[in-house]
Amino acid sequence: MSASLSPTGTADTITAPPEHDITQHTEQDEDDPMAEDRRSPTARRRRLSAELETLIKGAGLDAVKVDESLHWTRGKTAKMLRGAWRLPSLRDIRDILDLLKIADGDPHRDYLLTLARQGREKDWWHDYQSMLSDTFTTYLGLETEAQTIYTFEQGVFHGLTQTADYARAIMRNGPTELDDDAIEERVHVRLERQKLLTEGKDPLRLWTIIDEAVLRRVPIDDVNPDGELIKSGAQIMREQLQRIRELAGLARVTVQVVPFTAGLHAGMSGPFTILEYAETASDVAYTENLAGQLMLQKTEDLKKFRNAHEKLKGVALDPRTSLAFIAEVAADLT
C-alpha cells in the first residue's frame, strides 16, 4: 500500500485536531468543509464526463466527430470524456449541448451546466492536494459522494475507521519516509474523511470486513527522539479496537471479522473497497498495492469484488460475535 495515498491505511492544519466523539450529528456546521450535502466537485466532474459520453454516443457521434464539428484541437473531447480535466469550461459544455441540440430550457441542459459549475468548485482537501496523487484525490471525491462503502481489510484497519495514533503509527512505519509535519497533514485528511460516517443529513453507510490478522498486528511503541515512551503499541491498539466497537454502534456501520479458523478465503488476494451510489452505473471498485492504486467500473470487475465481499460475509463471524471477538482481543493486549 502507498504510504501517502491509501484510503485504507497507509500514509494520507498542520496540527491534527482532537479526535471527535463517535456520535451521530443531525445539524451541519456552515464552516465545515464537508457539511454541504457531501457534494464533491471531483465526483461532479466525473459524473459530467459520463453524462456527456452517453449523450454523444446516443447522438451517433464520437469524440473525434465532436472535435471536428466544433473545430477543436483533436483529443480535446476525448480528454473531457475520460474526466481528465481540472475545471470544466461552461462555454465548452454549452457548445457540446448546442451541437447535440439540447436547447436552453431543457432540464437536462440545466442539470449538466449545474454539474459543470459545481465541478469548478474546490474540494475540501484542496489545500492538501500537493501531497495526494491524482488517483487518490479522485477516490476522495468518489468516497465523499458514495451512498454505501463495502471494504475488506487484510493488513490494517480502513482509513475511515482509524484513530489518529493508529494512523500515525502506520505512516511512521510505512514504505515512504515522512517527516512529522507531513504525517500530521495526512492524519488531518484522514480524520476529515471520517466525518462522512457521522455528519450530515445522510451519513455514509459502511460495511467493513476485517481479517483477524489486522486485530493481531499491534503497532510499534511510539517513542520520542530520546527513546522515551510516549504511548505503547498495545495502548494504541486498545484505543483502535475501542474505536471499531464504537463505530459498530452506529446504525449505518456494520463490522465483521474473518477469524483465522476460516482458513483460506475470498480476500486472500488483498484488501479492496466497493463504492456504491444511488445510480448503480456509477459504482466503483478500488484496490491498491505498492505499485499504485486502481479504480474499476466495468460490470464484470465489480461483480468479482461483490462476489468476494459476499463470500467473506459468509465465512466471517456475525456482527454481534465479531464485536465480542474484538473485545476479547483487546482484553488480551498487555
C-alpha positions in Angstrom: 0.0 0.0 0.0 1.1 3.6 -0.7 2.4 5.4 2.4 0.8 8.6 1.4 -2.3 7.8 -0.6 -4.2 5.0 0.9 -7.9 5.2 1.8 -7.4 2.1 3.8 -4.5 2.9 5.9 -1.0 3.7 4.8 0.1 7.3 5.0 -2.9 10.1 4.0 -4.0 22.5 9.8 -0.7 21.3 10.1 -1.7 20.2 13.6 -4.3 17.4 13.7 -7.5 18.3 15.6 -8.5 16.3 18.7 -10.3 13.1 17.8 -14.0 13.7 17.6 -16.6 11.7 19.5 -18.3 8.9 17.7 -21.8 10.4 17.7 -24.4 11.0 15.1 -24.9 14.6 14.1 -28.1 15.9 12.6 -27.1 19.6 12.1 -24.4 20.8 9.7 -21.8 23.3 10.5 -21.7 26.0 7.9 -17.9 26.3 8.3 -17.4 22.5 8.0 -15.8 21.8 4.6 -17.7 18.5 4.2 -21.0 19.8 5.5 -22.8 20.7 2.3 -24.7 17.6 1.4 -21.5 15.7 0.9 -21.1 17.3 -2.5 -17.7 16.7 -4.2 -16.5 18.7 -7.2 -14.4 15.8 -8.2 -17.4 13.5 -8.3 -19.4 16.1 -10.2 -16.8 16.4 -12.9 -16.7 12.6 -13.2 -20.5 12.4 -13.5 -20.5 15.2 -16.1 -18.0 13.2 -18.2 -20.2 10.1 -18.0 -23.3 12.1 -18.9 -21.6 13.7 -21.9 -20.3 10.4 -23.2 -23.7 8.9 -23.0 -25.3 11.8 -24.9 -22.6 11.9 -27.5 -22.9 8.2 -28.2 -26.6 8.4 -28.2 -26.4 11.0 -30.9 -24.3 8.7 -33.1 -21.2 10.7 -32.6 -17.8 10.1 -31.1 -15.1 12.3 -29.6 -13.3 12.8 -32.9 -16.5 13.9 -34.7 -17.3 16.4 -31.8 -13.8 17.9 -32.2 -14.3 18.3 -35.9 -17.8 19.7 -35.6 -16.7 22.3 -33.0 -13.3 23.0 -34.7 -11.5 21.9 -31.6 -8.0 20.5 -31.3 -8.1 16.8 -31.8 -8.3 14.9 -28.5 -10.0 17.7 -26.5 -13.3 15.9 -26.3 -11.7 12.6 -25.5 -9.9 14.2 -22.6 -13.2 15.6 -21.3 -15.0 12.3 -21.6 -12.4 10.4 -19.6 -12.5 13.0 -16.9 -9.0 14.4 -17.5 -9.9 18.0 -16.7 -9.4 20.2 -13.7 -12.1 22.8 -14.2 -14.9 22.3 -16.8 -15.4 25.2 -19.2 -19.0 26.3 -19.2 -18.5 27.6 -22.7 -17.3 24.2 -23.9 -20.2 22.4 -22.2 -22.7 24.8 -23.9 -21.0 24.2 -27.3 -21.4 20.5 -26.9 -25.0 20.8 -25.8 -25.8 23.1 -28.7 -24.2 20.6 -31.1 -26.4 17.8 -29.5 -29.5 20.1 -29.9 -30.1 20.2 -26.1 -31.6 23.7 -26.0 -31.9 26.4 -23.3 -34.8 25.5 -21.0 -34.3 21.7 -21.3 -34.0 20.4 -17.7 -31.1 18.1 -18.8 -29.1 21.1 -20.1 -29.7 22.9 -16.8 -28.6 19.8 -14.9 -25.3 19.4 -16.9 -24.5 23.1 -16.6 -25.1 22.8 -12.9 -22.7 19.9 -12.7 -20.1 21.9 -14.6 -20.4 24.9 -12.2 -20.2 22.6 -9.2 -17.2 20.9 -10.8 -15.4 24.2 -10.8 -15.6 24.5 -7.0 -12.7 23.4 -4.7 -12.8 20.1 -2.9 -12.4 20.2 0.9 -8.9 18.6 0.5 -7.8 21.3 -2.0 -5.2 22.7 0.4 -3.6 19.2 0.7 -3.7 18.3 -3.0 0.0 18.6 -3.5 0.7 15.6 -1.2 -2.0 13.4 -2.8 -1.9 11.6 -6.1 -4.4 12.3 -8.8 -5.9 8.8 -8.3 -6.3 9.3 -4.6 -7.9 12.7 -5.0 -10.4 11.1 -7.4 -11.0 8.4 -4.8 -11.7 11.1 -2.1 -14.3 12.7 -4.4 -16.0 9.4 -5.0 -15.8 8.5 -1.3 -17.4 11.8 -0.4 -20.5 11.2 -2.5 -20.8 7.4 -2.0 -24.0 6.1 -0.5 -22.6 2.9 0.8 -19.0 1.6 1.1 -18.1 -2.1 1.4 -14.5 -3.0 2.4 -12.3 -5.9 3.2 -9.1 -5.2 5.2 -6.2 -7.6 5.4 -3.3 -5.6 6.7 -4.6 -2.5 8.6 -7.9 -1.0 9.5 -9.6 1.1 6.9 -8.8 4.8 6.9 -12.4 5.7 7.7 -12.1 3.8 11.0 -8.6 4.6 12.2 -7.7 6.6 15.3 -5.2 9.4 14.9 -2.5 7.5 16.8 -3.0 4.3 14.8 -2.8 6.2 11.6 0.4 7.9 12.7 1.9 4.5 13.7 1.2 3.2 10.1 2.7 6.2 8.5 5.8 6.2 10.6 6.5 2.6 9.6 5.3 2.7 6.0 7.5 2.3 2.9 7.8 6.1 2.4 9.8 8.3 4.7 7.6 11.2 6.1 8.6 14.0 8.5 6.3 14.9 11.4 4.6 17.7 9.6 3.8 15.5 6.6 2.4 12.9 8.9 0.1 15.3 10.7 -1.2 16.7 7.4 -2.2 13.2 6.3 -3.7 12.4 9.7 -5.8 15.5 9.4 -7.1 14.5 6.0 -7.9 11.1 7.3 -9.9 12.5 10.3 -11.8 14.8 8.0 -12.8 11.8 5.8 -14.2 10.1 8.9 -16.9 12.8 9.3 -18.7 11.1 6.5 -19.8 8.4 8.9 -21.4 10.7 11.5 -22.3 14.1 10.0 -24.8 15.5 7.6 -28.4 14.6 6.7 -27.4 11.2 5.1 -24.3 9.8 6.7 -22.3 7.2 4.8 -23.1 3.6 5.2 -20.1 1.3 5.9 -19.8 -2.5 5.9 -16.3 -3.4 6.7 -14.9 -6.9 7.0 -11.6 -7.3 8.8 -9.2 -10.2 8.7 -8.2 -11.4 12.2 -4.6 -10.6 11.3 -5.5 -6.9 11.4 -6.6 -7.3 15.0 -3.5 -9.1 16.0 -0.9 -6.8 14.3 0.0 -4.4 17.1 1.8 -1.1 16.2 5.3 -0.4 17.3 5.6 1.7 20.5 5.5 5.5 20.0 8.7 7.0 21.4 10.3 10.5 21.3 13.7 11.2 19.7 15.4 10.4 23.0 13.8 6.9 23.0 11.3 7.7 25.8 8.0 6.0 25.6 5.1 8.3 24.6 2.4 5.5 24.1 2.8 1.8 23.9 1.8 -0.1 20.8 -0.6 -2.1 22.9 -2.3 1.1 24.1 -2.6 2.4 20.6 -4.2 -0.9 19.6 -6.6 -0.9 22.5 -7.8 2.5 21.6 -8.1 1.5 17.9 -10.2 -1.6 18.8 -12.4 0.6 21.0 -12.9 2.9 18.1 -14.1 0.0 16.0 -16.5 -1.1 18.7 -17.9 2.5 18.9 -18.3 2.8 15.2 -20.1 -0.5 15.1 -22.7 1.0 17.5 -23.8 3.4 14.7 -26.9 2.2 12.8 -25.2 2.7 9.4 -21.9 0.8 10.3 -21.5 -3.0 10.2 -18.3 -4.7 11.3 -17.4 -8.4 10.7 -14.2 -10.3 11.5 -12.9 -13.2 9.4 -11.2 -15.5 12.0 -8.1 -17.5 11.3 -10.2 -20.6 11.7 -12.0 -19.7 8.4 -8.9 -20.8 6.6 -8.2 -19.6 3.0 -10.9 -17.2 1.8 -12.0 -14.9 -1.0 -10.0 -12.0 0.3 -6.6 -13.6 0.1 -5.6 -11.5 -2.9 -5.7 -8.3 -0.9 -7.8 -5.5 0.5 -10.5 -3.8 -1.6 -13.2 -1.2 -1.4 -16.5 -1.0 -3.3 -18.3 2.4 -3.5 -22.0 2.4 -4.3 -24.2 5.2 -5.4 -27.9 5.8 -6.0 -27.2 5.4 -9.7 -25.7 1.9 -9.9 -24.0 2.8 -13.1 -21.6 5.0 -11.1 -20.4 2.2 -8.7 -16.7 1.8 -8.4 -14.2 -0.8 -7.0 -10.9 0.4 -5.6 -7.8 -1.6 -4.8 -4.1 -0.8 -4.2 -0.7 -2.1 -3.5 2.9 -0.7 -3.6 2.7 -0.3 -7.4 -0.2 2.1 -7.1 -4.0 2.4 -7.0 -6.6 1.0 -9.3 -10.2 2.0 -9.8 -12.5 -0.3 -11.8 -16.0 0.4 -13.0 -16.8 -2.3 -15.6 -19.7 -4.6 -14.7 -17.6 -7.7 -14.8 -14.9 -6.2 -12.5 -17.5 -5.0 -10.0 -19.1 -8.4 -10.0 -15.9 -10.1 -8.9 -15.4 -7.7 -6.0 -19.1 -8.0 -4.9 -18.9 -11.8 -5.1 -15.7 -11.7 -3.0 -17.4 -9.5 -0.4 -20.5 -11.7 -0.2 -18.3 -14.8 0.3 -16.4 -13.0 3.0 -19.6 -12.2 4.8 -20.4 -15.9 4.7 -17.2 -17.0 6.4 -16.9 -14.1 8.8 -18.3 -14.0 12.3 -21.7 -12.4 12.5 -21.6 -8.7 13.6 -22.5 -9.4 17.3 -20.0 -12.2 17.6 -17.4 -10.1 15.8 -17.7 -7.3 18.4 -17.3 -9.9 21.2 -14.3 -11.3 19.5 -12.7 -7.8 19.2 -13.4 -7.2 22.9 -11.5 -10.5 23.7 -8.5 -9.5 21.6 -8.4 -6.1 23.3 -8.5 -7.7 26.7 -5.6 -9.9 25.8 -3.3 -6.9 25.0 -0.6 -6.3 27.6 
